[in-house]
Structure formats: structure tokens, C-alpha cells
């Protein structure tokens, strides 16, 4: 049975929160139809028919329980609801009693603010899914303001999700002498968090954000909303990260720590795994450095490296057929752990590099080549391609160019 906007039940579901987000964002009530507009708007030539159709299908599922009318381009009254020279579609969500922004905010704001994090995320997805744009120069995600009360609610929900947003006033956006609308803006620094925790349904807007990334990223579907995509591993800075210079002395100490780890593993009797082991896919907090003889090194956990070797089944990850030998202690093939992103660069990351996703299993020859070989890219490139998504999952965002620079 279909219901009107005012009959939405509380606590809010993720579907109804998404609908409210879209309505609050557009903030446009049509008296003739007794309905709020929930529009999807794109600039001309910026969206494909396939992506538009996919978006429509997802929103039809989300709106399936409500009195909502779909307005498409071929309908006679399409131009009444769609801005001139724009592409997209509109849903009209029926409401007989909630007719003004004040009514809308008064009725739902408290329910939205006290809702679960997932529901608040769904509200923000709805707010940005139909009308937002990513500035290709600043990498800011922006949304034109329709009403101050609606903007305040959107910004407060963003703040509750620890995503910083601000209002860019129209007087600061003068173009050609004519003032433009106020905008809600999410900075480039916060867009990756938005993409990871909130996400969008619009295939076109997801691609816009991904295309602005200078790092590798991964998409994750979230079945809480039809078509919802979340993105991990984004870096939207226009410039590559400036790696801190690692001194020769520092490299030497870290190399010594690497060798100590290998020696410890070589002297350890390894128990054959009784069940399959796998990556956790979760970032790991950094551990404080260890200081010895006035030098500091980043600690390595032998158990982490042993697990990484187990996951690789004690084979060389360049080529499982690479020749090795059988260890004395446990009759297992001998391979060595290698931190793909070197531990010496731990200061450049907010998470630990001593994690299974960053540790590869190598035969002695390949391990020596990656450290001392002339043709290092023969080893480094395939390892990076196989690991880049795993690294992104645990918060280690890095381009191949950055990784190669660490080895040069």
C-alpha cells in the first residue's frame, strides 16, 4: 500500500531517509500536483542514456512504497519540472499537508538527526545524488542551496558524520557580473570520506568522483539502497604526495630491521595451517617507533609476516613455480616476507604498513632483485598491480609512480 510523505513511519528507514534527502535538497513543492519534487539533473551531454536508465531503475525501487509519479523527458509536462537545457528526470512525491520548507524541516529534522549513522548517510546520499557536482579544478563536491533551513539540516547531518561542509555565499561566486546561488560545499579533503561512508547511486556522479582521483580506488556495492556505490582508496589532491626524504642512515636501520625479521622467521618452527587464512581487509593503527642506540625503527610483528606467508601458501608471489628449498624445521618451502610499501616510509601514512596486505611472499632471488636489482620494475610492477586494491582496503593509498620512487 502506497503512502504520502506525511505518513512516513519513524524511526526512518534508509529508503525513506534517501527520499527525504532528495526532497530537502531540491526544496520545491508543486501546488498543482500536491507533491514535492525529487529531481535528477545533469548538464547537457554529461550523462549517458544507459547511466540515466540505471539511476531511474534504482530510484523506482527506493520509491516503490510511496505515492510518487515518475516524470520523464517524453512526458508532455516534463518542461514544467526540469530546468531548461538540462538532462534528467523527476519524481513527484505526494504530500497533502506538508507544503512549505518550514513544515518539511519541522516534521522531519529531529527524526533525521537522531537516526542511526546508516540512516543519516542515506539522507545525505539522497541530498547529493540528484543535483550535486564535482568541481574539476578544486575537487569540491557542491550543491546549490534552495532554502537556508534545508541547507542547515544538510550541513548538520554532514557534521554528525564528521564530514566538514560550508556555505559558499553567492557574493563570493560572482561570474560575469551576475551573482550566482549559494552553495553547500564539501572540500576535496573530505570528498574521499564522503565517498567511502556515504556513497552515491548516480553512476555519472560516481564516475566524476573516480575520474578526479590520482590514486587507485575500489568500488563497493551497498545493498542497503538500490544501486548505492561506495568508493574506497580515493585521493583527490591535484598533486602527488611529497614523500618525506629518507636518509641513508634511516634506510640502513630499516634494512637491518627487515633482516632481523627474516632471521627470526628462519629460526621459527612454523605450524602448518589447519584452516584457510585470509586478509582482514581492515586498516591497522600505527605502533610507536622503537628507539635503540639513538636510532628509531618502525616495529615489525613476526606473527603478521608469518600469516602473510601462510596466505601466499609459502610460494613466490612473482611466480609460484620459482625454485626454492625446504626448511629444516618444518618441511615447508622457504620464502621471505617483504613489505611492498617500505616500512621506512611509515611517516607518510596514517595507518600501519606492517599489515598482511602490504607483505608479499618472495623467493630469495626475487627478494634480492627487488632490493638490489637493476630491473626492479620487473618485480615491482606486477606486485603493485596485484596488491593495489588490497592496499586501498586497509587505508594504504599509493600510486605506482610513488611506490617506484621509494625504491629508486
C-alpha positions as CSV (number, residue, x, y, z in Angstrom):
1,X,0.0,0.0,0.0
2,X,1.4,3.4,-1.0
3,X,1.7,6.3,1.5
4,X,2.0,10.0,1.5
5,X,5.1,11.9,2.6
6,X,3.4,12.8,5.9
7,X,2.7,9.2,6.6
8,X,6.4,8.1,6.6
9,X,6.9,6.0,9.7
10,X,9.6,6.5,12.3
11,X,12.3,5.5,13.1
12,X,13.2,6.3,9.5
13,X,14.4,3.6,7.1
14,X,17.3,4.1,4.8
15,X,14.9,4.3,1.9
16,X,12.7,7.0,3.4
17,X,15.8,8.9,4.6
18,X,17.1,8.9,1.0
19,X,13.7,10.2,-0.3
20,X,13.7,13.0,2.4
21,X,17.3,13.9,1.4
22,X,16.3,14.4,-2.2
23,X,13.3,16.4,-1.3
24,X,15.1,18.6,1.2
25,X,17.9,19.2,-1.3
26,X,15.5,20.3,-4.1
27,X,13.1,22.0,-1.7
28,X,10.4,22.6,-4.3
29,X,6.7,21.9,-3.7
30,X,4.2,21.9,-6.6
31,X,0.8,23.1,-5.5
32,X,-0.9,21.8,-8.7
33,X,0.2,18.3,-8.1
34,X,0.3,18.5,-4.3
35,X,3.8,17.0,-4.4
36,X,7.4,17.6,-3.6
37,X,10.0,17.4,-6.5
38,X,12.7,14.8,-6.3
39,X,14.8,15.6,-9.4
40,X,17.9,14.1,-11.0
41,X,19.6,16.9,-13.0
42,X,22.7,16.8,-15.3
43,X,24.2,19.4,-17.6
44,X,23.7,18.7,-21.4
45,X,25.9,15.9,-22.7
46,X,27.2,14.9,-19.3
47,X,25.1,11.7,-18.8
48,X,24.6,8.7,-21.0
49,X,21.2,7.1,-21.6
50,X,22.4,3.9,-20.0
51,X,23.5,5.6,-16.8
52,X,20.3,7.6,-16.6
53,X,18.2,4.5,-17.1
54,X,20.2,2.7,-14.3
55,X,19.6,5.6,-12.0
56,X,15.9,5.6,-12.8
57,X,15.6,1.9,-12.1
58,X,17.3,2.3,-8.7
59,X,15.1,5.2,-7.6
60,X,11.9,3.4,-8.7
61,X,12.8,0.6,-6.3
62,X,13.5,3.0,-3.4
63,X,10.2,4.9,-4.1
64,X,8.1,1.8,-4.6
65,X,6.2,2.2,-1.3
66,X,5.2,5.9,-1.8
67,X,2.7,7.9,-3.8
68,X,5.3,9.0,-6.4
69,X,4.8,9.9,-10.0
70,X,7.7,9.5,-12.5
71,X,8.2,12.3,-15.0
72,X,10.4,11.5,-17.9
73,X,11.6,13.5,-20.9
74,X,8.9,12.2,-23.3
75,X,6.0,13.4,-20.9
76,X,4.1,16.5,-22.0
77,X,4.7,18.3,-18.7
78,X,8.4,17.4,-18.4
79,X,9.5,21.0,-19.1
80,X,7.4,22.2,-16.1
81,X,9.7,20.4,-13.7
82,X,13.1,20.2,-15.4
83,X,15.3,23.2,-15.7
84,X,15.9,24.5,-19.3
85,X,18.8,22.9,-21.2
86,X,19.2,20.2,-18.6
87,X,19.0,16.4,-18.8
88,X,17.4,14.1,-16.3
89,X,14.1,13.0,-14.8
90,X,11.8,13.9,-11.9
91,X,9.7,12.1,-9.3
92,X,6.8,13.9,-7.7
93,X,6.4,12.7,-4.1
94,X,2.8,13.3,-3.0
95,X,2.0,15.3,0.2
96,X,-1.3,16.8,1.1
97,X,-0.3,18.6,4.4
98,X,3.4,19.2,4.3
99,X,3.7,22.1,1.8
100,X,6.5,24.5,2.9
101,X,10.2,24.2,3.8
102,X,9.3,25.2,7.3
103,X,6.7,22.3,7.6
104,X,9.2,19.9,6.0
105,X,12.1,20.7,8.3
106,X,9.8,20.9,11.4
107,X,8.3,17.5,10.7
108,X,11.5,15.5,9.9
109,X,14.7,17.2,11.1
110,X,14.6,15.8,14.6
111,X,13.9,12.2,13.3
112,X,16.8,12.6,10.9
113,X,19.3,13.9,13.4
114,X,18.6,11.1,16.0
115,X,18.6,8.3,13.4
116,X,21.3,5.7,13.1
117,X,24.5,6.6,11.2
118,X,23.4,4.4,8.2
119,X,20.1,6.3,8.0
120,X,21.8,9.7,8.2
121,X,24.2,8.6,5.4
122,X,21.2,7.6,3.3
123,X,19.7,11.1,3.9
124,X,23.0,12.7,2.6
125,X,23.1,10.3,-0.3
126,X,19.6,11.5,-1.3
127,X,20.6,15.1,-0.9
128,X,23.6,14.9,-3.2
129,X,22.6,12.1,-5.6
130,X,20.4,14.1,-7.9
131,X,21.8,17.6,-8.1
132,X,25.5,17.8,-6.9
133,X,28.6,18.4,-9.0
134,X,32.3,17.9,-8.5
135,X,34.4,20.9,-9.5
136,X,37.2,19.6,-11.7
137,X,39.6,22.3,-10.5
138,X,39.0,22.5,-6.7
139,X,37.8,18.8,-6.4
140,X,35.0,20.2,-4.1
141,X,31.6,18.5,-4.1
142,X,29.0,21.2,-4.3
143,X,25.2,21.5,-4.1
144,X,23.2,24.7,-4.9
145,X,21.3,25.9,-1.9
146,X,17.5,26.1,-2.3
147,X,16.5,27.2,1.2
148,X,18.5,28.2,4.3
149,X,16.6,25.8,6.6
150,X,17.2,22.9,4.2
151,X,20.9,23.8,3.9
152,X,21.3,24.0,7.7
153,X,19.8,20.5,8.1
154,X,22.1,19.0,5.4
155,X,25.2,20.6,6.9
156,X,24.3,19.5,10.4
157,X,23.8,15.9,9.3
158,X,27.2,16.1,7.5
159,X,28.8,17.3,10.6
160,X,27.3,14.5,12.6
161,X,29.0,12.1,10.2
162,X,32.3,14.1,10.7
163,X,32.3,15.4,7.1
164,X,33.1,19.1,7.1
165,X,30.8,21.3,4.9
166,X,30.4,25.0,4.4
167,X,28.3,27.6,2.6
168,X,29.9,29.4,-0.3
169,X,27.9,32.6,-0.4
170,X,26.6,34.0,-3.7
171,X,28.6,37.2,-3.3
172,X,31.7,35.1,-3.4
173,X,30.6,33.4,-6.6
174,X,30.1,36.4,-9.0
175,X,30.6,35.4,-12.6
176,X,30.3,37.9,-15.4
177,X,28.8,40.5,-13.1
178,X,25.8,38.3,-12.1
179,X,25.6,36.8,-8.6
180,X,25.1,33.0,-8.5
181,X,23.4,30.8,-5.9
182,X,24.7,30.0,-2.5
183,X,26.4,26.5,-2.4
184,X,26.9,23.8,0.1
185,X,30.5,22.6,-0.4
186,X,32.4,19.6,0.8
187,X,36.2,20.2,0.4
188,X,38.5,17.9,-1.6
189,X,40.0,16.7,1.6
190,X,36.5,15.4,2.8
191,X,35.2,14.0,-0.5
192,X,37.1,10.7,-0.1
193,X,35.4,10.2,3.3
194,X,32.0,11.1,1.8
195,X,32.6,8.6,-1.0
196,X,33.6,5.9,1.5
197,X,31.0,6.3,4.2
198,X,28.0,7.9,2.3
199,X,28.2,7.0,-1.3
200,X,26.0,7.8,-4.3
201,X,23.7,6.0,-6.6
202,X,24.1,8.2,-9.7
203,X,26.5,6.3,-12.0
204,X,27.6,9.5,-13.6
205,X,28.4,11.3,-10.4
206,X,30.3,8.2,-9.1
207,X,32.4,8.3,-12.3
208,X,33.0,12.0,-11.9
209,X,34.5,11.5,-8.4
210,X,36.5,8.5,-9.5
211,X,37.9,10.3,-12.5
212,X,39.3,13.0,-10.2
213,X,41.3,10.5,-8.2
214,X,45.1,10.4,-8.5
215,X,45.2,7.1,-6.8
216,X,43.8,3.6,-7.3
217,X,40.4,3.0,-5.8
218,X,37.8,0.3,-5.4
219,X,34.0,0.3,-5.7
220,X,31.8,-1.4,-3.1
221,X,28.1,-2.0,-3.6
222,X,26.0,-1.4,-0.5
223,X,22.7,-3.2,-0.7
224,X,21.0,-1.0,1.9
225,X,19.9,1.2,-1.0
226,X,19.3,0.0,-4.6
227,X,22.3,0.9,-6.7
228,X,24.3,2.5,-3.9
229,X,28.1,2.7,-4.6
230,X,30.8,3.5,-2.0
231,X,34.3,4.2,-3.1
232,X,37.5,3.4,-1.1
233,X,41.0,4.5,-1.9
234,X,40.3,8.0,-3.3
235,X,42.9,10.7,-3.3
236,X,41.7,14.0,-4.9
237,X,44.7,16.2,-4.4
238,X,45.8,17.7,-7.7
239,X,49.4,17.0,-6.9
240,X,51.1,13.7,-6.0
241,X,52.1,13.3,-2.3
242,X,55.5,14.8,-1.5
243,X,57.3,11.9,0.1
244,X,59.5,12.7,3.1
245,X,63.2,12.2,2.3
246,X,64.5,9.1,4.0
247,X,68.2,9.4,4.9
248,X,70.8,6.8,4.0
249,X,71.2,6.1,7.8
250,X,67.4,5.6,8.2
251,X,67.3,3.3,5.2
252,X,70.2,1.3,6.7
253,X,68.4,0.9,10.1
254,X,65.2,-0.1,8.5
255,X,67.0,-2.6,6.3
256,X,68.6,-4.0,9.4
257,X,65.1,-4.4,11.0
258,X,63.9,-6.2,7.8
259,X,66.8,-8.7,8.0
260,X,66.2,-9.2,11.7
261,X,62.6,-10.2,10.9
262,X,63.8,-12.7,8.3
263,X,66.3,-14.2,10.7
264,X,63.6,-14.6,13.4
265,X,61.2,-16.3,10.9
266,X,64.0,-18.5,9.7
267,X,64.6,-19.7,13.2
268,X,60.9,-20.3,14.0
269,X,59.2,-23.6,13.5
270,X,56.1,-22.9,11.5
271,X,52.9,-24.8,12.3
272,X,51.2,-25.9,9.1
273,X,47.8,-24.1,8.9
274,X,44.8,-26.4,9.7
275,X,42.4,-24.0,8.0
276,X,42.5,-21.4,5.3
277,X,43.8,-18.0,6.3
278,X,42.9,-14.7,4.6
279,X,43.3,-10.9,4.8
280,X,41.2,-9.0,7.2
281,X,40.6,-6.0,4.9
282,X,40.7,-3.6,7.8
283,X,43.2,-0.8,8.5
284,X,45.6,-1.2,11.4
285,X,46.7,1.5,13.8
286,X,50.3,2.5,13.7
287,X,52.6,1.4,16.6
288,X,55.1,3.8,18.1
289,X,58.6,3.6,16.9
290,X,61.3,1.7,18.8
291,X,64.4,3.5,19.8
292,X,67.7,1.7,20.2
293,X,71.2,3.2,20.4
294,X,69.8,6.6,19.5
295,X,68.1,5.3,16.3
296,X,64.4,4.7,15.7
297,X,62.8,2.0,13.6
298,X,59.2,1.0,12.9
299,X,58.4,-2.3,14.6
300,X,57.6,-5.4,12.7
301,X,55.3,-8.1,14.1
302,X,56.7,-11.6,13.3
303,X,53.1,-13.0,13.6
304,X,51.9,-10.7,10.9
305,X,54.6,-11.7,8.4
306,X,54.1,-15.4,9.2
307,X,50.4,-15.0,8.4
308,X,51.2,-13.3,5.1
309,X,53.5,-16.2,4.2
310,X,50.7,-18.6,5.0
311,X,48.2,-16.7,2.9
312,X,50.6,-17.0,0.0
313,X,50.9,-20.7,0.7
314,X,54.7,-20.3,1.0
315,X,55.2,-19.6,-2.7
316,X,56.8,-16.8,-4.5
317,X,54.2,-14.2,-5.5
318,X,56.1,-13.3,-8.6
319,X,55.8,-16.9,-9.9
320,X,54.6,-19.8,-7.8
321,X,56.9,-22.1,-9.8
322,X,60.1,-20.2,-8.8
323,X,62.6,-22.6,-7.2
324,X,63.2,-22.5,-3.5
325,X,64.1,-25.1,-0.9
326,X,62.5,-26.9,2.0
327,X,63.1,-25.5,5.5
328,X,64.8,-27.8,8.1
329,X,62.4,-27.1,10.9
330,X,59.1,-27.8,9.4
331,X,59.3,-29.2,5.9
332,X,57.7,-26.1,4.4
333,X,59.0,-24.2,1.3
334,X,61.3,-21.3,2.2
335,X,60.1,-17.8,1.2
336,X,60.8,-14.4,2.7
337,X,58.4,-11.6,3.7
338,X,58.8,-8.3,2.0
339,X,56.9,-5.0,2.9
340,X,55.8,-3.8,-0.6
341,X,55.4,-0.2,0.7
342,X,58.7,0.0,2.6
343,X,58.4,0.5,6.4
344,X,60.9,3.4,6.1
345,X,58.1,5.5,4.7
346,X,55.7,4.8,7.6
347,X,55.7,8.6,8.4
348,X,53.9,9.2,5.1
349,X,50.8,7.2,6.1
350,X,48.2,7.4,8.8
351,X,47.9,3.6,9.1
352,X,50.4,0.8,9.8
353,X,52.4,-0.6,6.9
354,X,53.1,-3.7,9.0
355,X,49.9,-5.5,7.8
356,X,49.4,-8.7,5.8
357,X,48.0,-6.8,2.8
358,X,51.3,-5.0,2.5
359,X,53.6,-8.0,2.9
360,X,54.4,-10.2,0.0
361,X,56.0,-13.7,-0.1
362,X,59.1,-13.9,-2.3
363,X,61.7,-16.4,-3.1
364,X,65.3,-15.4,-2.2
365,X,66.2,-14.4,-5.7
366,X,63.2,-12.2,-6.3
367,X,63.6,-10.6,-2.8
368,X,67.2,-9.7,-3.6
369,X,66.3,-8.4,-7.0
370,X,63.6,-6.0,-5.6
371,X,66.3,-4.6,-3.2
372,X,69.4,-4.7,-5.4
373,X,68.4,-5.5,-8.9
374,X,68.8,-3.1,-11.9
375,X,65.5,-4.1,-13.5
376,X,63.4,-3.6,-10.4
377,X,60.2,-2.8,-12.3
378,X,60.0,-6.5,-13.5
379,X,59.3,-7.3,-9.9
380,X,57.7,-4.2,-8.6
381,X,55.0,-3.6,-11.2
382,X,53.3,-7.0,-11.1
383,X,53.4,-6.9,-7.3
384,X,51.7,-3.5,-7.2
385,X,49.0,-4.4,-9.7
386,X,48.1,-7.5,-7.7
387,X,48.1,-5.6,-4.4
388,X,46.8,-2.1,-5.1
389,X,43.1,-3.0,-4.2
390,X,44.1,-4.8,-1.1
391,X,46.3,-1.9,0.0
392,X,43.4,0.6,-0.6
393,X,41.1,-1.5,1.6
394,X,43.4,-1.1,4.6
395,X,44.0,2.7,4.0
396,X,47.3,2.5,2.2
397,X,46.6,4.7,-0.9
398,X,49.6,4.9,-3.3
399,X,50.2,5.3,-7.0
400,X,52.7,3.1,-8.8
401,X,54.8,6.2,-9.5
402,X,55.0,7.0,-5.8
403,X,55.9,3.4,-5.0
404,X,58.6,3.2,-7.6
405,X,60.1,6.4,-6.3
406,X,60.5,4.8,-2.9
407,X,62.8,2.1,-4.5
408,X,64.9,4.4,-6.6
